[in-house]
Amino acid sequence: MPTGFPIIVFTLAMAEEIFITDHNTSTKRWAILEDNGNSAWLYLTKPGTQQPEKDAFVYSPVQLVEELNISDIKQGLPPMLTSELATRSAIILNPKAIEFGIKWSDDGESVAVTYKNIPISMIVRESERGYSTSLSRESAFGKPWDQTVYDKYFK
């Protein structure tokens, strides 16, 4: 008679960690797309460094929250998007790195993220806040998408 306990193996589908970087050799800036598991952000670095200068919200990889995660933010974690600020396209569940792209403006001072070849977030040189198709209105997360601005920088 066998002794011991049966071994049960559970396989959990883990979300793919997304961290994409692209270097613009003319401006010496980096574009960084980072999905931290609770939110995804685009960062544009200062020239010659990897220190972020500006950011833009990109998407939520999880269901939206009703209230801002203030206790997490106080611990240095990025904020999670709230339902009152989100558009219908704000959530991207199970994203894959291969589905995203980085697009630079001609002068290398502005950058955009594409998802399945469609632009969804951007940082432009003349705006302190980034733009995102995930945002329904302007807030600390950034500005709602503006196609006219996109067309101006990314022909």
C-alpha positions as CSV (number, residue, x, y, z in Angstrom):
1,M,0.0,0.0,0.0
2,P,1.5,3.4,-1.0
3,T,2.3,5.8,1.8
4,G,2.6,9.6,1.8
5,F,0.5,12.3,0.3
6,P,-0.5,12.7,-3.3
7,I,1.3,15.5,-5.2
8,I,-1.0,18.0,-6.8
9,V,0.5,20.4,-9.2
10,F,-1.3,23.6,-10.0
11,T,-0.3,25.7,-13.0
12,L,-1.2,29.3,-12.9
13,A,-1.1,31.4,-15.9
14,M,1.1,34.3,-15.0
15,A,0.8,37.7,-16.7
16,E,3.7,38.5,-18.9
17,E,6.0,41.1,-17.4
18,I,6.3,44.0,-19.9
19,F,9.3,46.2,-19.8
20,I,10.2,47.7,-23.2
21,T,12.9,50.2,-23.8
22,D,13.9,52.1,-27.0
23,H,16.8,54.5,-27.3
24,N,16.8,57.5,-29.6
25,T,20.4,58.0,-30.6
26,S,20.0,61.6,-31.8
27,T,18.5,63.0,-28.6
28,K,20.1,60.3,-26.3
29,R,16.7,59.8,-24.6
30,W,15.1,56.5,-23.6
31,A,11.4,55.6,-24.0
32,I,10.4,53.0,-21.4
33,L,7.1,51.1,-21.3
34,E,6.6,49.4,-18.0
35,D,3.7,47.3,-16.8
36,N,4.1,46.8,-13.1
37,G,1.1,44.5,-12.7
38,N,-1.3,47.2,-11.5
39,S,-0.8,49.9,-14.2
40,A,1.3,50.5,-17.3
41,W,3.2,53.7,-17.9
42,L,5.3,55.3,-20.6
43,Y,8.4,57.2,-19.5
44,L,10.6,59.6,-21.4
45,T,14.0,60.1,-19.9
46,K,16.2,63.1,-19.6
47,P,18.8,63.2,-22.4
48,G,21.9,61.0,-21.7
49,T,20.3,59.3,-18.6
50,Q,17.7,56.7,-17.8
51,Q,16.0,59.1,-15.3
52,P,12.4,59.7,-16.3
53,E,11.6,63.3,-17.2
54,K,7.9,62.8,-18.2
55,D,5.4,60.1,-18.0
56,A,2.1,59.0,-19.6
57,F,-0.5,56.5,-18.4
58,V,-0.9,53.7,-21.0
59,Y,-3.4,51.1,-19.7
60,S,-4.6,49.1,-16.8
61,P,-3.7,45.3,-16.8
62,V,-6.2,44.7,-14.0
63,Q,-9.8,45.6,-13.3
64,L,-10.3,49.2,-12.3
65,V,-10.5,50.4,-8.7
66,E,-13.2,52.6,-7.3
67,E,-10.9,54.7,-5.1
68,L,-7.3,55.7,-5.6
69,N,-4.8,53.3,-3.9
70,I,-3.4,56.1,-1.6
71,S,-1.6,53.8,0.9
72,D,0.3,52.1,-2.0
73,I,1.2,55.4,-3.5
74,K,2.6,56.6,-0.1
75,Q,4.9,53.5,-0.3
76,G,6.2,54.6,-3.7
77,L,4.0,52.4,-5.9
78,P,2.3,53.9,-9.0
79,P,-1.4,54.7,-8.8
80,M,-4.0,52.4,-10.1
81,L,-6.6,53.8,-12.6
82,T,-10.0,54.5,-11.1
83,S,-13.2,53.8,-12.9
84,E,-14.3,57.4,-12.9
85,L,-11.3,58.4,-15.0
86,A,-11.3,55.5,-17.4
87,T,-12.5,55.0,-20.9
88,R,-13.9,51.7,-22.2
89,S,-10.5,50.8,-23.7
90,A,-8.5,51.4,-20.5
91,I,-8.2,47.7,-19.5
92,I,-5.9,45.4,-21.4
93,L,-6.0,42.0,-19.8
94,N,-3.1,39.6,-20.5
95,P,-1.1,41.9,-22.7
96,K,1.9,40.6,-24.6
97,A,5.0,42.6,-25.2
98,I,5.0,41.7,-28.9
99,E,1.7,43.7,-29.2
100,F,3.3,47.0,-28.3
101,G,5.6,49.4,-30.2
102,I,7.4,52.6,-29.6
103,K,7.2,55.4,-32.1
104,W,9.4,58.5,-32.0
105,S,8.6,61.9,-33.4
106,D,11.0,63.1,-36.1
107,D,12.9,65.3,-33.7
108,G,13.2,62.5,-31.0
109,E,11.7,64.8,-28.3
110,S,8.3,63.1,-28.3
111,V,7.3,59.4,-28.1
112,A,4.2,57.3,-28.4
113,V,3.2,53.7,-27.6
114,T,1.2,51.6,-30.0
115,Y,-0.9,48.6,-29.2
116,K,-1.6,46.3,-32.1
117,N,-0.3,49.1,-34.3
118,I,-2.8,51.7,-33.0
119,P,-1.4,54.6,-30.9
120,I,-2.7,54.6,-27.3
121,S,-0.4,56.8,-25.3
122,M,2.1,59.7,-26.0
123,I,4.4,62.1,-24.4
124,V,5.0,65.3,-26.4
125,R,7.7,67.9,-25.8
126,E,5.4,70.9,-25.2
127,S,3.1,69.3,-22.6
128,E,3.9,68.5,-19.0
129,R,1.4,65.7,-18.9
130,G,1.1,62.7,-21.2
131,Y,-1.9,61.7,-23.3
132,S,-3.8,58.4,-23.2
133,T,-6.7,56.7,-24.9
134,S,-7.4,55.2,-21.4
135,L,-8.3,58.5,-19.9
136,S,-11.8,60.1,-20.1
137,R,-10.7,63.4,-18.6
138,E,-7.6,65.3,-17.5
139,S,-6.3,64.3,-14.0
140,A,-3.1,63.5,-12.3
141,F,-2.9,60.5,-14.6
142,G,-2.6,62.8,-17.6
143,K,-4.8,64.1,-20.5
144,P,-7.3,62.3,-22.6
145,W,-6.2,61.3,-26.1
146,D,-6.0,64.1,-28.7
147,Q,-5.7,62.9,-32.2
148,T,-4.8,66.4,-33.5
149,V,-1.8,66.5,-31.1
150,Y,-0.8,63.0,-32.2
151,D,-1.0,64.0,-35.9
152,K,1.2,67.1,-35.2
153,Y,4.1,65.1,-33.7
154,F,3.8,61.7,-35.4
155,K,3.0,62.2,-39.1
